[in-house]
Amino acid sequence: MLLKPHLWMFFMGIGFCASQEIVSSRGDLPSAVQETSGLIFHNGKLVTHNDSGDEAVLYEIDTTDLAISRMVTLDNANHTDWEDITADESYIYVGDIGNNLGDRTELTVYRIAKEDYDVSDNVTAEAIKFSYEDEPDFMEGEEPAWDAEALVAYKEELLIFTKQPQDGNTGVYSIPKVPGNHTARRIAGYNANGLITGATFNASESELYLVGYSIQLVPFLVRIPDLNGDFNFTTGTERLQLTLNFGQVEAITHSSGNQYYLSSERFSSEQPPINSSAQLFYYTPAADPGEEPEEETPEEDEESVAEDPDNVQESTSFILYREPGSNVLKYTVPPDNTVFGRALFDTTGRRVRFTHGIDIRTNAIDLTGLRGGVYYLSLYLSGETVSKPFAFN
């Protein structure tokens, strides 16, 4: 990827990485939907569901106070492993498509008429059943390639994006929107470098977003622009880092204009010590990625890391410095901040190194092996992610 001029706009070291998209927290979700796994925006409300261990129920969430305003039961549906929800002009589709063990012989998408959903708290669903055309067997496996958590209505088909922890790829499969028994046809694949957990299509912008997280639980988006015909990963497809800490972001939905909601399920960990409730987030792309802002000329020297600890480049969050002639980059953070992870990114947004918090022993990073150029150090702290650029020769 060529270096775009706008990637240099923040070269002199504010606490932001050009490869990160700003996502704002709206608050914790109600306790009844701590396993939120899908989102749509319908009639001014969010509609979500839990992934497993719940009744066949959809929950409407008010976007102002995040309270549950309504519950709708699918009377004739099973809830084995609901992983995503999507909609078109006439129907809502609920994907019972989770296949963690790789042994489900028949998966189901439940189709609900919106005209029924809008007037009753009990609805009857039609079943769209399918199996994958290239799944070799149905033996249990630790990391099946035909597990899926993302479903989206795209034109006249439903697209299913698989979650493949063994290699970070996703396979894209197509099935018809009509009830019956179908074979899911593989139409594309993409190296997401992580686990895809949700999808949404913005018809007004002709772009599709995927959401997921890395094996280190670092959330990301995949933006697929310029979708006008059959689905494919178009030339402008890009993976976008988010300004979120560790977490299982499970769902995304387009609401209106160029605005989106994301949700994460409850997550807890002893190492690093993280205990996070299910949350709702709000995302608005800062600008059309196809438009390049005017290039700004830095007023200071392009060496954004001080070569002398007495002449450091500061931000409000942390300080970077490097001894003259040294390959070791050092940083300082306020003593009340715990670093849950740190990463190095190049100017294309590609992550070149990552260290989990439990493996961080010092505040020194050996840069040996990196090519000369500009990089960004991102620190994942409690409640925020901060980044700063530095030059390495």
N, C-alpha and C positions, 0 to 999 in steps of 0.2 A: 504494500500500500504506500502510495506517495504521501509525503508529509504535507498536509494542508496548511495554508497560512493561518487559519484560525486556531490551530493547535499551539501556536506560539504566543497567543494573546496574553496568556498569564505566565509568561516565561520567568518573570522576575520574582515569583515566589509568594503569591497569596496562598491561603490554605485551601487549594482546590486543584484537582487533577483534571486536565482537559478531557480525559477519557471517561469521567464520571458524570452520570446524569443525576440531577438533584431530585430526590424523592422526599416528600414531607409526611410525617406521621400524623394521622388524624385521631389516634387513640386506640385503646384496647377494645377488642370485640367482646360481646357478652359471653358469659361462661358456657352457654348452651352451644356455641359454635367455636369452641377452642380447637377443633380439628378441621376448621374451614379448609376446603380444598377446591372450590370453584366459585366464580363470580360472574353475574351478568347485571346490567343496569336496565331496569324495566319500570316504566311508569314513575320515574323519579326516585325509585328505591333500588337498593342493591339486593340481589337474591343470591343466597349462598347455601351450602350444605356441608355436612361433615363427611369425612372420607370413609370411615368404617365404624362399626359399633354403635350405630344410631338407627332410628326408625327411618322409613322412607319419607322424609320430610324436607321441604324447602323452607328457608327462613328469609323473610323480608327484613332488611336493615335500613333504618332511617339514616341518611347521610349526615344529619345534623348532630344528633345526640348518640348515634350508633346503637340505639335500642332496637330490639326486635318488635316490629309493628304487626307482623302477621306470620302464621305458619300454615303451610299448605301440604297436605298429605297425599301421596300417590297411592291410592288404595290397592292397586293390583301389582305394585312393583316390589322387587326384592332389593335390599340394600346390602350387597356383598362388599363392594369396594368402589364407592362413588368417588371419582377423581376430578371431574370437571363438568361444567355446564356451559351451554352456548345457546344462541337464539338466532332466528331470522325473522322476517316480517310476520309469519303466521304461527310459528311453533317455538317451544322451548325444548331443548334436548339435554338430557342428563346422562352422563357417561358412566355406566358401571363397568369400567374398563381396566381397573387395577388388576395386576397379575403378578404380584410380588414373587410367587413361587414358580411361575411359569407353567402351572398345571391346569389352568382353566380352559376347558375345551370349547366353551361358548361364552362370548362376551356380549353385552347388551347396551344399547343406547335407548333410553326411554323418551318418546316423543309426546309432548303435551300441547294441545291446542291452546293458544293464548286466550281465545275467547272463553274457554272453560276455566283456565287459571284465573282470569280476571274477575270472575263472578262467584267462585266457590272455593272453600277451604279443603275440599276433598275432590280430587280429580282422578280420572281414569287415563292411564298412559298406554300408548301403543309401543310395541317392542320392535326395535331394529336390531336383529341378532347378527353376529358376524364372527368369523375366525380369520386368522392371517393366512395369506396364500403361501407364505414361505416358512411358517413355523414347522420345524421338522418333527417334533413329537411333543407330548404333553407331560414329560417327566419333570418332577420337581427339580429346580436348580437354584443355586444361591444368587445368581445374577442373570436372570433371563433377559434376552434381548427383545422380548415382546411384552414387556410391562409398559403401561402408558398412563400418563397423568394429564395430558393436554388434548382437548377436543375443541374444534372450531367449525362453525358453519361458514362455508366459502362457496358462494355461487350456488350451484345445484348439487353440491356434495358435502359430506362431512369429512374433515381431515383429522386424523389421529396421529399424534406425535409421540413416539416411544421414548422411554427413559432407559438409557443403557449405561449403568455405572461402570461396566468393565472397560469402556473406552471413551466415554463422554460424548458419543455420537447420538443422533436421533434419526430414526427412520420415519418417513411420512407415508401414511396409508390413507386410501380413499374408499369410502363406502357411500352408497346412495342414501338419500334422506327418507326413503320410503320404508314402511314396516315390511318385515320379511326376514329371510335368511340370506346372508350375503357373505362373499369372500372379500376381505380387505385387500386391496391391490396396492402394492408398494409403488410410489411414484417419485420419491426423492429421498435424499439423505443429506445430513449436515453434521460437521464436527463442531458441536456446541461447547466443547471443553467443560462439560458439566451436565447436570440433570435437568431436563425440560419438564416443567410442572404445570404450565398453563399457557393459554393462547387466546388471542382476541383479534378480530378483524375490524379495521376502521375503513368502511366502504367509501366515505367521503374523501379520504386521503389515499385510498388504494394501497394501504399498507397493513401488514400483519405483524403483531408483536408476539414473541414468545417470552416467557419468564422462567427462570430457574435459579439454581444455585450450584456452586462448585462443590467438590468433595470436602473443601474446608468450610462449607456453609457460607460462602460469600455470594450474595445474590447478583444476578445480572439480567439484562434484557437482550434479545436478539430482534433487531428491526429488519423487516423484509419489505422494501418499498416497491413502488411501480408495478403492482399486481393488477394486471388488466385482463389476462387470459387464463389459461390453465396455470395451476399453482406451480411455482418453481422458486428456488432460492436465487433471486435476481442479483444482478451485478452489484447493486448497492447494499447488499445484505451486510449488516455489521453487528458485532457483539458489543454491548454497552455495559460498562460497570456502573453500579449504583452507589449513592452515598448512604448505604445502609451497613450496619454491623452484621455479624453472623446471624443467620436465621433461615428458617425454612419458608421462603416465599413460595406460596402454592398456587396463586391465582392472579389473573389480571383481566380487566374488562374495560372496554372503551365506553365512555359515558356520553359525551357530546363534544362537538368541535374537535379539538386536539387534546382532550383531557381523558385521563385514565385513573382507575383505582386498582390497587394491588392489595392482597391480603397474605398474611403469614400465619401459620398455625402455631400453637403453643410449643415451646421448645425449652428443654432443660438439660444442663450438662454439669458434671462435677469438675471436669478439666477441659477447657477453662471454665471457671464458675459462672455459668450463664443460666438465668431463669427468666424466660420471656413469655408473656401471655400472647395469645393470638392478637394480631394488630391489623389495622387498616391504614393504608398509605395512599397518598395522592401524587400523581405524576403528570406534569405538563412539559413536553419537550420545549427547550429554551428557544429553539429556532428550527426552521426547516434545515435538516442536515445537508440538503443539496445546495443551500445558499451559503456562501463563504463571506463572513463579515469582513469589513475592511481591516487590513493588516495594521497592527499598531507597532510602532518602533519603540523598543525599550529605552528608557531614559538613562539607564545605568549600564555598566559593563555586563556582557552576556554571561560571565561566570557567576552563577547564582549561589554557589557554595563558597563560603569563605575559606581561603587557604590557610588562615591563621585563626585560632580559637578566639583571639581578641577582636577579630573583625568578622563576626558571624552574620549570616543572613537570617533575620528573625521573622517569625509569623506569630500570630496570637496563640497558636497551639503548640508549636515545638520549634526547636532550633537545630539546624544542620551545620556541621563544620568538618573540615578535613585538614590534617597536618600537611604542610608543603611536601610534595613528592610522595605522599602516602597513598596506598590503594584502599585505605580503611576509612569509611564514612562513619561519622559518629553523630548521634542526635541526643537531645535532651527533651523531656516532657515534664510538665508539672508533677510533683511527687504524688498527688492524689489521683493520678490517671493510671489505670492498668492497661497495658498493651496486650490485647487478645490475639494480635497477629500483625504481621507487617509484610508488605509486598513492594516489589520494584516493577515499574511499568516503563516501557519505552514510549516514544512519542507517537506511535501508532495506536497506543492503548493496549498493546500485547503485554501480558504479565510475564516477566522473565524470571522472577524468583518469588517464593512465598515461604514464610516461616510461621508456623503455628505458635501461639503464645506459650504453650508448654515447652517449646523447644528454644525459646529466646533466653539466652543466658546473660548477655551483655547488651549494651546500646551501641555496639560496634558492628559494622557490616563490611565484610571483605569483598571488595569489588573486583578482585582478580578474575579474569576470564571474560569480563564484559568488554564489548567493543567501545571505543570512544564515541561519545555522543551525549545527548541530553536524556535524562531519566527522571522518573517521579518516584519518590518514596511515599507510600501510603501506610499510615498507622491506623489500626482498627482499635478504637478506644471504647470506653463505656459510654454509650449514647451518641457517638459521632465517629465519623471517619475523616481524618485530616490528611492532606497530601501537600507535598512541596517538591518543586523541580530542582535538579542539580545537574551540573555538567561534569563529565568524566573524560579525561584525555588519556 
